[in-house]
């Protein structure tokens, strides 16, 4: 008898996490539990300007730790920036890493930990399960509502020479502790709230239709979609509404637990290639490409997408698959536009002549492996064309 989703073997990996207002203030307690003495604090300038970096440094100092700051990275962290951070970690004899920020800070911290423990370049560990030695202890305090790097097996870096994004997927990069505090979102501006929230939506949708989904990841993915549909737009209009911020931060957590264990699909493969070339916010790249991929994938997973649509508030209405797909795509496009993401790659500087190179890089991305429909090079180029 063929295996079903209920009796197939599936693993589920997650860090210890604390969710709720003031969770961030537990950093010192958890650093003590992990046996740290000298902490590398990885956090970028924007988060420092919002006050979260200084507060964390102060709390760690009060708890008796020596803290060395590293902020020498950009959004979409580069391979060479990770190398500078890893040298600082080793030169300062650090024994624990705390990351405060969005996906860029947390991925950079993961890369620093990978190289500190294993040597070489961070790009040496690209792919699935290629990290042999575990990282030093890592505590993540997310300040955005989308990357979910605080709970995931993924770390993404920009290969500065090839101008592409390289994905490392390994349980070795799952943080030890995530302190998930919705209060940090009140300083997140409208654009980044939208981009990171739409990143979470793409995570949840791709995890649900992934060919590695499970009943456990399905629960998390559908709840993430429901919470984002109900709360993200209101978050943009009322940034100080902590209840709405809690809801979208919880959605990010659910989406992260889903995709970390079910993986992703073509949307992310295409977005990684596009983001590597243009250095755009990752969530924006996902939003620009999501509906083209839904249209491409729908024939391979119509019932899964109908359940996605239900969580997004769309009634089935007895439509056939083709009509229902059009309805779902139109709803998703409208939602992204109401979030402020206007469609079109051309307006972002993409030229038709760029598409073959983008498609070649996207084809190499491991996220394609769990897409419900196996894409070829021509398919990926066509998807970029549709998103132009």
C-alpha positions as a LaTeX table, in Angstrom:
\begin{tabular}{lrrr}
\hline
Residue & $x$ (\AA) & $y$ (\AA) & $z$ (\AA) \\
\hline
Unk1 & 0.00 & 0.00 & 0.00 \\
Unk2 & 1.32 & 3.44 & $-0.89$ \\
Unk3 & 2.28 & 5.66 & 2.02 \\
Unk4 & $-0.01$ & 8.57 & 2.87 \\
Unk5 & 0.77 & 11.88 & 4.52 \\
Unk6 & $-0.31$ & 10.35 & 7.83 \\
Unk7 & 2.05 & 7.38 & 7.83 \\
Unk8 & 5.11 & 8.71 & 6.00 \\
Unk9 & 8.18 & 9.32 & 8.13 \\
Unk10 & 8.70 & 13.00 & 8.84 \\
Unk11 & 10.99 & 14.79 & 11.28 \\
Unk12 & 10.20 & 18.11 & 12.93 \\
Unk13 & 13.05 & 20.30 & 14.16 \\
Unk14 & 12.56 & 23.45 & 16.23 \\
Unk15 & 14.59 & 25.39 & 18.79 \\
Unk16 & 13.45 & 26.22 & 22.27 \\
Unk17 & 11.49 & 29.44 & 21.95 \\
Unk18 & 9.80 & 31.92 & 24.24 \\
Unk19 & 6.98 & 33.98 & 22.69 \\
Unk20 & 5.46 & 37.09 & 24.21 \\
Unk21 & 6.00 & 40.68 & 25.23 \\
Unk22 & 9.34 & 41.12 & 27.06 \\
Unk23 & 10.72 & 37.77 & 25.87 \\
Unk24 & 13.78 & 39.69 & 24.62 \\
Unk25 & 14.67 & 40.58 & 28.20 \\
Unk26 & 15.48 & 36.93 & 28.95 \\
Unk27 & 18.69 & 36.99 & 26.89 \\
Unk28 & 20.98 & 37.06 & 29.94 \\
Unk29 & 19.21 & 34.16 & 31.63 \\
Unk30 & 19.51 & 31.97 & 28.54 \\
Unk31 & 23.11 & 33.00 & 27.89 \\
Unk32 & 23.95 & 31.76 & 31.40 \\
Unk33 & 22.17 & 28.48 & 30.72 \\
Unk34 & 24.21 & 28.01 & 27.56 \\
Unk35 & 27.45 & 28.57 & 29.44 \\
Unk36 & 28.60 & 31.73 & 27.69 \\
Unk37 & 31.12 & 34.28 & 29.00 \\
Unk38 & 32.08 & 36.44 & 26.00 \\
Unk39 & 29.25 & 37.20 & 23.62 \\
Unk40 & 29.38 & 38.36 & 20.02 \\
Unk41 & 26.30 & 40.56 & 19.58 \\
Unk42 & 25.30 & 40.63 & 15.90 \\
Unk43 & 22.96 & 43.49 & 15.06 \\
Unk44 & 22.65 & 46.05 & 12.29 \\
Unk45 & 22.53 & 49.86 & 12.31 \\
Unk46 & 18.75 & 50.19 & 11.88 \\
Unk47 & 18.04 & 47.93 & 14.83 \\
Unk48 & 20.63 & 49.82 & 16.87 \\
Unk49 & 18.92 & 53.10 & 15.96 \\
Unk50 & 15.61 & 51.65 & 17.19 \\
Unk51 & 17.24 & 50.96 & 20.56 \\
Unk52 & 17.01 & 47.17 & 20.64 \\
Unk53 & 20.75 & 46.50 & 20.25 \\
Unk54 & 21.77 & 48.84 & 23.06 \\
Unk55 & 19.10 & 47.47 & 25.36 \\
Unk56 & 20.28 & 43.90 & 24.76 \\
Unk57 & 23.91 & 44.87 & 25.30 \\
Unk58 & 22.97 & 46.59 & 28.56 \\
Unk59 & 20.97 & 43.57 & 29.79 \\
Unk60 & 23.80 & 41.18 & 28.95 \\
Unk61 & 26.31 & 43.45 & 30.66 \\
Unk62 & 24.16 & 43.61 & 33.79 \\
Unk63 & 24.06 & 39.80 & 33.74 \\
Unk64 & 27.87 & 39.70 & 33.88 \\
Unk65 & 28.81 & 39.08 & 30.25 \\
Unk66 & 31.47 & 40.73 & 28.16 \\
Unk67 & 29.88 & 41.85 & 24.90 \\
Unk68 & 31.57 & 42.50 & 21.56 \\
Unk69 & 29.37 & 44.09 & 18.91 \\
Unk70 & 29.45 & 43.22 & 15.23 \\
Unk71 & 27.43 & 45.34 & 12.83 \\
Unk72 & 29.57 & 45.10 & 9.71 \\
Unk73 & 26.97 & 43.57 & 7.41 \\
Unk74 & 24.31 & 44.80 & 5.02 \\
Unk75 & 20.79 & 43.60 & 4.28 \\
Unk76 & 21.17 & 40.32 & 2.38 \\
Unk77 & 24.55 & 39.65 & 4.10 \\
Unk78 & 27.54 & 38.99 & 1.86 \\
Unk79 & 29.92 & 36.06 & 2.15 \\
Unk80 & 32.90 & 38.34 & 2.89 \\
Unk81 & 30.99 & 40.11 & 5.66 \\
Unk82 & 30.39 & 36.78 & 7.36 \\
Unk83 & 34.11 & 36.08 & 7.17 \\
Unk84 & 34.93 & 39.38 & 8.93 \\
Unk85 & 32.46 & 38.52 & 11.68 \\
Unk86 & 33.86 & 35.03 & 12.16 \\
Unk87 & 37.39 & 36.41 & 12.52 \\
Unk88 & 36.16 & 38.86 & 15.15 \\
Unk89 & 34.42 & 36.03 & 17.02 \\
Unk90 & 37.63 & 33.96 & 17.09 \\
Unk91 & 40.01 & 36.87 & 17.76 \\
Unk92 & 37.91 & 37.98 & 20.74 \\
Unk93 & 37.67 & 34.42 & 22.11 \\
Unk94 & 33.87 & 34.55 & 22.10 \\
Unk95 & 31.89 & 31.49 & 23.11 \\
Unk96 & 28.29 & 32.47 & 22.33 \\
Unk97 & 26.42 & 34.53 & 19.72 \\
Unk98 & 23.35 & 36.69 & 20.22 \\
Unk99 & 21.59 & 38.02 & 17.11 \\
Unk100 & 19.17 & 40.94 & 17.38 \\
Unk101 & 17.42 & 41.95 & 14.18 \\
Unk102 & 15.74 & 40.60 & 11.09 \\
Unk103 & 16.76 & 37.81 & 8.77 \\
Unk104 & 19.98 & 39.54 & 7.74 \\
Unk105 & 21.32 & 39.74 & 11.31 \\
Unk106 & 20.25 & 36.21 & 12.18 \\
Unk107 & 21.60 & 34.68 & 8.96 \\
Unk108 & 24.86 & 36.58 & 9.39 \\
Unk109 & 25.11 & 35.22 & 12.94 \\
Unk110 & 24.50 & 31.70 & 11.65 \\
Unk111 & 27.21 & 32.13 & 9.03 \\
Unk112 & 29.65 & 33.40 & 11.64 \\
Unk113 & 28.90 & 30.36 & 13.76 \\
Unk114 & 29.31 & 27.96 & 10.84 \\
Unk115 & 32.72 & 29.34 & 9.89 \\
Unk116 & 33.92 & 29.70 & 13.49 \\
Unk117 & 33.21 & 26.01 & 14.06 \\
Unk118 & 34.20 & 24.59 & 10.68 \\
Unk119 & 36.67 & 26.98 & 9.01 \\
Unk120 & 36.81 & 27.79 & 5.32 \\
Unk121 & 34.33 & 30.08 & 3.58 \\
Unk122 & 30.64 & 30.16 & 4.44 \\
Unk123 & 29.91 & 29.26 & 0.81 \\
Unk124 & 31.69 & 25.93 & 1.32 \\
Unk125 & 28.61 & 24.75 & 3.21 \\
Unk126 & 25.99 & 25.62 & 0.60 \\
Unk127 & 23.30 & 23.01 & 0.05 \\
Unk128 & 21.47 & 20.52 & 2.25 \\
Unk129 & 23.13 & 18.95 & 5.31 \\
Unk130 & 26.64 & 20.13 & 4.43 \\
Unk131 & 27.60 & 21.58 & 7.85 \\
Unk132 & 29.65 & 18.92 & 9.71 \\
Unk133 & 30.31 & 20.53 & 13.09 \\
Unk134 & 27.67 & 22.33 & 15.17 \\
Unk135 & 27.83 & 26.10 & 15.61 \\
Unk136 & 28.59 & 27.81 & 18.91 \\
Unk137 & 25.46 & 28.48 & 20.99 \\
Unk138 & 23.15 & 30.98 & 19.29 \\
Unk139 & 20.32 & 33.07 & 20.76 \\
Unk140 & 18.09 & 34.95 & 18.30 \\
Unk141 & 15.87 & 37.93 & 19.06 \\
Unk142 & 13.87 & 38.72 & 15.89 \\
Unk143 & 12.72 & 42.28 & 15.22 \\
Unk144 & 10.77 & 41.63 & 11.99 \\
Unk145 & 7.70 & 39.54 & 11.23 \\
Unk146 & 8.79 & 37.36 & 8.36 \\
Unk147 & 12.22 & 35.80 & 7.97 \\
Unk148 & 11.71 & 33.21 & 10.74 \\
Unk149 & 15.47 & 32.63 & 10.79 \\
Unk150 & 15.09 & 32.42 & 14.56 \\
Unk151 & 13.41 & 29.00 & 14.27 \\
Unk152 & 14.52 & 27.65 & 10.90 \\
Unk153 & 17.08 & 25.27 & 9.41 \\
Unk154 & 17.83 & 27.82 & 6.66 \\
Unk155 & 20.53 & 30.47 & 6.29 \\
Unk156 & 20.85 & 32.59 & 3.14 \\
Unk157 & 23.95 & 34.50 & 2.01 \\
Unk158 & 24.83 & 36.60 & $-1.01$ \\
Unk159 & 27.68 & 35.25 & $-3.10$ \\
Unk160 & 29.25 & 38.62 & $-3.86$ \\
Unk161 & 31.28 & 37.37 & $-6.81$ \\
Unk162 & 28.41 & 35.68 & $-8.65$ \\
Unk163 & 25.71 & 38.09 & $-7.38$ \\
Unk164 & 23.40 & 35.28 & $-6.31$ \\
Unk165 & 22.04 & 33.97 & $-3.06$ \\
Unk166 & 23.36 & 30.74 & $-1.61$ \\
Unk167 & 21.16 & 28.65 & 0.69 \\
Unk168 & 22.47 & 26.55 & 3.57 \\
Unk169 & 19.88 & 24.10 & 4.89 \\
Unk170 & 20.90 & 22.10 & 7.95 \\
Unk171 & 19.66 & 21.37 & 11.44 \\
Unk172 & 23.15 & 22.50 & 12.50 \\
Unk173 & 22.02 & 26.11 & 11.91 \\
Unk174 & 18.88 & 25.94 & 14.04 \\
Unk175 & 19.38 & 28.44 & 16.90 \\
Unk176 & 19.50 & 27.14 & 20.45 \\
Unk177 & 16.94 & 29.66 & 21.68 \\
Unk178 & 14.57 & 32.13 & 20.04 \\
Unk179 & 13.23 & 34.99 & 22.18 \\
Unk180 & 10.28 & 36.18 & 20.11 \\
Unk181 & 8.99 & 39.49 & 21.40 \\
Unk182 & 6.19 & 41.21 & 19.41 \\
Unk183 & 7.01 & 44.51 & 21.12 \\
Unk184 & 10.08 & 44.83 & 18.89 \\
Unk185 & 7.79 & 45.25 & 15.87 \\
Unk186 & 6.46 & 48.64 & 16.95 \\
Unk187 & 9.63 & 50.28 & 15.58 \\
Unk188 & 9.40 & 48.42 & 12.23 \\
Unk189 & 8.42 & 50.80 & 9.43 \\
Unk190 & 5.58 & 50.20 & 7.00 \\
Unk191 & 7.73 & 48.94 & 4.13 \\
Unk192 & 9.57 & 46.35 & 6.19 \\
Unk193 & 6.39 & 45.27 & 7.96 \\
Unk194 & 4.85 & 44.64 & 4.53 \\
Unk195 & 7.90 & 42.93 & 3.05 \\
Unk196 & 8.55 & 40.66 & 6.00 \\
Unk197 & 4.85 & 39.86 & 6.45 \\
Unk198 & 4.59 & 38.86 & 2.78 \\
Unk199 & 7.73 & 36.78 & 3.20 \\
Unk200 & 5.93 & 34.89 & 5.96 \\
Unk201 & 2.92 & 34.42 & 3.68 \\
Unk202 & 5.15 & 32.96 & 0.95 \\
Unk203 & 6.80 & 30.69 & 3.53 \\
Unk204 & 3.45 & 29.35 & 4.69 \\
Unk205 & 1.98 & 28.86 & 1.22 \\
Unk206 & 5.03 & 27.12 & $-0.15$ \\
Unk207 & 5.34 & 24.89 & 2.91 \\
Unk208 & 1.71 & 23.82 & 2.59 \\
Unk209 & 2.00 & 22.78 & $-1.06$ \\
Unk210 & 5.54 & 21.37 & $-0.65$ \\
Unk211 & 5.98 & 17.73 & $-1.52$ \\
Unk212 & 7.62 & 17.32 & 1.91 \\
Unk213 & 4.65 & 18.65 & 3.89 \\
Unk214 & 3.27 & 16.73 & 6.85 \\
Unk215 & 0.17 & 16.98 & 9.05 \\
Unk216 & 2.24 & 18.93 & 11.60 \\
Unk217 & 3.63 & 21.46 & 9.12 \\
Unk218 & 0.16 & 21.81 & 7.59 \\
Unk219 & $-1.26$ & 23.02 & 10.92 \\
Unk220 & 1.39 & 25.70 & 11.25 \\
Unk221 & 1.20 & 26.79 & 7.60 \\
Unk222 & $-2.58$ & 27.23 & 7.52 \\
Unk223 & $-2.64$ & 29.14 & 10.80 \\
Unk224 & 0.09 & 31.47 & 9.51 \\
Unk225 & $-1.95$ & 32.20 & 6.37 \\
Unk226 & $-5.09$ & 32.84 & 8.41 \\
Unk227 & $-3.34$ & 35.19 & 10.83 \\
Unk228 & $-1.64$ & 37.18 & 8.08 \\
Unk229 & $-4.81$ & 37.60 & 6.05 \\
Unk230 & $-6.63$ & 38.85 & 9.14 \\
Unk231 & $-3.96$ & 41.14 & 10.59 \\
Unk232 & $-1.18$ & 42.28 & 8.25 \\
Unk233 & $-3.06$ & 45.11 & 6.53 \\
Unk234 & $-4.26$ & 46.46 & 9.88 \\
Unk235 & $-0.67$ & 46.35 & 11.14 \\
Unk236 & 0.34 & 48.66 & 8.33 \\
Unk237 & $-2.33$ & 51.18 & 9.25 \\
Unk238 & $-1.92$ & 50.97 & 13.05 \\
Unk239 & 1.74 & 50.23 & 13.78 \\
Unk240 & 1.36 & 50.74 & 17.54 \\
Unk241 & $-1.50$ & 48.21 & 17.83 \\
Unk242 & 0.36 & 45.60 & 19.87 \\
Unk243 & $-2.42$ & 43.03 & 19.52 \\
Unk244 & $-2.08$ & 43.10 & 15.73 \\
Unk245 & 1.70 & 43.03 & 16.01 \\
Unk246 & 1.44 & 39.96 & 18.24 \\
Unk247 & $-0.72$ & 38.27 & 15.61 \\
Unk248 & 1.69 & 38.86 & 12.73 \\
Unk249 & 4.70 & 37.87 & 14.86 \\
Unk250 & 2.86 & 34.66 & 15.77 \\
Unk251 & 2.14 & 34.12 & 12.07 \\
Unk252 & 5.85 & 34.45 & 11.34 \\
Unk253 & 6.60 & 31.83 & 14.00 \\
Unk254 & 4.01 & 29.42 & 12.57 \\
Unk255 & 5.29 & 29.97 & 9.03 \\
Unk256 & 8.88 & 29.40 & 10.13 \\
Unk257 & 8.08 & 26.13 & 11.87 \\
Unk258 & 6.24 & 25.02 & 8.72 \\
Unk259 & 8.81 & 25.86 & 6.08 \\
Unk260 & 11.81 & 24.87 & 8.18 \\
Unk261 & 10.45 & 21.33 & 8.18 \\
Unk262 & 8.55 & 21.13 & 4.87 \\
Unk263 & 10.96 & 23.37 & 2.91 \\
Unk264 & 9.86 & 25.77 & 0.17 \\
Unk265 & 9.46 & 25.94 & $-3.60$ \\
Unk266 & 9.96 & 27.85 & $-6.82$ \\
Unk267 & 8.93 & 31.22 & $-5.43$ \\
Unk268 & 11.92 & 31.21 & $-3.13$ \\
Unk269 & 14.27 & 29.79 & $-5.74$ \\
Unk270 & 13.34 & 32.61 & $-8.10$ \\
Unk271 & 13.43 & 35.21 & $-5.32$ \\
Unk272 & 16.90 & 34.15 & $-4.17$ \\
Unk273 & 18.27 & 34.61 & $-7.68$ \\
Unk274 & 16.48 & 37.93 & $-8.16$ \\
Unk275 & 17.54 & 39.26 & $-4.75$ \\
Unk276 & 21.13 & 38.28 & $-5.38$ \\
Unk277 & 21.19 & 40.37 & $-8.52$ \\
Unk278 & 19.21 & 43.41 & $-7.37$ \\
Unk279 & 19.76 & 43.39 & $-3.59$ \\
Unk280 & 16.03 & 43.95 & $-3.02$ \\
Unk281 & 14.25 & 43.04 & 0.22 \\
Unk282 & 13.64 & 39.31 & 0.13 \\
Unk283 & 9.96 & 39.60 & 1.00 \\
Unk284 & 9.43 & 42.03 & $-1.88$ \\
Unk285 & 11.02 & 39.54 & $-4.28$ \\
Unk286 & 8.69 & 36.82 & $-3.04$ \\
Unk287 & 5.64 & 39.05 & $-3.45$ \\
Unk288 & 6.63 & 39.92 & $-7.02$ \\
Unk289 & 6.91 & 36.25 & $-8.00$ \\
Unk290 & 4.34 & 34.46 & $-5.85$ \\
Unk291 & 1.30 & 34.60 & $-8.13$ \\
Unk292 & 3.19 & 33.46 & $-11.23$ \\
Unk293 & 4.33 & 30.40 & $-9.30$ \\
Unk294 & 0.81 & 29.73 & $-7.97$ \\
Unk295 & $-0.46$ & 29.64 & $-11.58$ \\
Unk296 & 2.40 & 27.33 & $-12.58$ \\
Unk297 & 1.92 & 24.96 & $-9.62$ \\
Unk298 & $-1.87$ & 24.90 & $-9.34$ \\
Unk299 & $-2.48$ & 21.99 & $-11.77$ \\
Unk300 & $-0.06$ & 19.83 & $-9.75$ \\
Unk301 & $-1.69$ & 20.53 & $-6.36$ \\
Unk302 & $-5.23$ & 21.90 & $-6.85$ \\
Unk303 & $-6.65$ & 20.57 & $-3.58$ \\
Unk304 & $-3.73$ & 21.94 & $-1.58$ \\
Unk305 & $-4.19$ & 25.40 & $-3.12$ \\
Unk306 & $-7.93$ & 25.26 & $-2.42$ \\
Unk307 & $-7.09$ & 24.78 & 1.25 \\
Unk308 & $-4.62$ & 27.66 & 1.08 \\
Unk309 & $-7.37$ & 29.80 & $-0.39$ \\
Unk310 & $-9.76$ & 28.76 & 2.38 \\
Unk311 & $-7.28$ & 29.89 & 5.02 \\
Unk312 & $-6.96$ & 33.14 & 3.07 \\
Unk313 & $-10.71$ & 33.69 & 3.34 \\
Unk314 & $-11.77$ & 32.62 & $-0.17$ \\
Unk315 & $-14.91$ & 30.51 & $-0.50$ \\
Unk316 & $-14.70$ & 27.60 & $-2.94$ \\
Unk317 & $-17.92$ & 28.50 & $-4.72$ \\
Unk318 & $-17.92$ & 25.34 & $-6.85$ \\
Unk319 & $-15.58$ & 26.82 & $-9.45$ \\
Unk320 & $-13.50$ & 24.55 & $-11.65$ \\
Unk321 & $-9.75$ & 24.51 & $-11.12$ \\
Unk322 & $-8.93$ & 27.03 & $-13.83$ \\
Unk323 & $-11.47$ & 29.59 & $-12.61$ \\
Unk324 & $-10.57$ & 29.03 & $-8.98$ \\
Unk325 & $-6.88$ & 29.53 & $-9.71$ \\
Unk326 & $-7.66$ & 32.85 & $-11.40$ \\
Unk327 & $-9.68$ & 33.92 & $-8.36$ \\
Unk328 & $-6.88$ & 33.00 & $-5.93$ \\
Unk329 & $-4.25$ & 34.76 & $-8.05$ \\
Unk330 & $-6.37$ & 37.91 & $-8.27$ \\
Unk331 & $-6.91$ & 37.91 & $-4.50$ \\
Unk332 & $-3.19$ & 37.47 & $-3.80$ \\
Unk333 & $-2.24$ & 40.22 & $-6.25$ \\
Unk334 & $-4.72$ & 42.58 & $-4.65$ \\
Unk335 & $-3.46$ & 41.77 & $-1.16$ \\
Unk336 & 0.16 & 42.42 & $-2.13$ \\
Unk337 & $-0.78$ & 45.71 & $-3.78$ \\
Unk338 & $-2.74$ & 46.81 & $-0.71$ \\
Unk339 & 0.43 & 46.09 & 1.26 \\
Unk340 & 2.24 & 48.52 & $-1.04$ \\
Unk341 & 4.05 & 46.06 & $-3.33$ \\
Unk342 & 3.29 & 47.16 & $-6.89$ \\
Unk343 & 3.88 & 44.31 & $-9.36$ \\
Unk344 & 6.44 & 44.32 & $-12.15$ \\
Unk345 & 10.11 & 43.38 & $-12.36$ \\
Unk346 & 10.73 & 45.94 & $-15.09$ \\
Unk347 & 10.16 & 48.81 & $-12.69$ \\
Unk348 & 12.86 & 47.31 & $-10.43$ \\
Unk349 & 15.45 & 47.46 & $-13.22$ \\
Unk350 & 15.19 & 43.92 & $-14.58$ \\
Unk351 & 15.75 & 43.65 & $-18.33$ \\
Unk352 & 14.63 & 40.84 & $-20.63$ \\
Unk353 & 18.29 & 40.10 & $-21.28$ \\
Unk354 & 18.75 & 39.35 & $-17.55$ \\
Unk355 & 16.20 & 36.53 & $-17.47$ \\
Unk356 & 18.31 & 33.64 & $-18.85$ \\
Unk357 & 21.04 & 34.27 & $-16.27$ \\
Unk358 & 18.50 & 34.65 & $-13.46$ \\
Unk359 & 16.85 & 31.38 & $-14.47$ \\
Unk360 & 20.15 & 29.48 & $-14.53$ \\
Unk361 & 20.93 & 30.62 & $-10.98$ \\
Unk362 & 17.39 & 29.85 & $-9.80$ \\
Unk363 & 17.61 & 26.32 & $-11.20$ \\
Unk364 & 20.53 & 25.59 & $-8.84$ \\
Unk365 & 18.52 & 26.55 & $-5.76$ \\
Unk366 & 17.62 & 23.65 & $-3.41$ \\
Unk367 & 14.12 & 25.05 & $-2.83$ \\
Unk368 & 13.07 & 23.66 & $-6.22$ \\
Unk369 & 13.40 & 20.12 & $-4.89$ \\
Unk370 & 10.21 & 20.38 & $-2.85$ \\
Unk371 & 8.13 & 22.37 & $-5.32$ \\
Unk372 & 4.98 & 20.40 & $-6.21$ \\
Unk373 & 5.79 & 20.68 & $-9.93$ \\
Unk374 & 9.31 & 20.00 & $-11.15$ \\
Unk375 & 10.55 & 23.12 & $-12.99$ \\
Unk376 & 12.93 & 23.14 & $-15.90$ \\
Unk377 & 15.15 & 25.99 & $-16.99$ \\
Unk378 & 12.58 & 27.17 & $-19.53$ \\
Unk379 & 9.84 & 27.13 & $-16.90$ \\
Unk380 & 11.83 & 29.36 & $-14.57$ \\
Unk381 & 12.61 & 31.83 & $-17.34$ \\
Unk382 & 8.92 & 31.89 & $-18.28$ \\
Unk383 & 7.97 & 32.62 & $-14.67$ \\
Unk384 & 10.31 & 35.60 & $-14.62$ \\
Unk385 & 8.82 & 36.74 & $-17.93$ \\
Unk386 & 5.31 & 36.56 & $-16.51$ \\
Unk387 & 6.39 & 38.68 & $-13.54$ \\
Unk388 & 7.94 & 41.40 & $-15.72$ \\
\hline
\end{tabular}
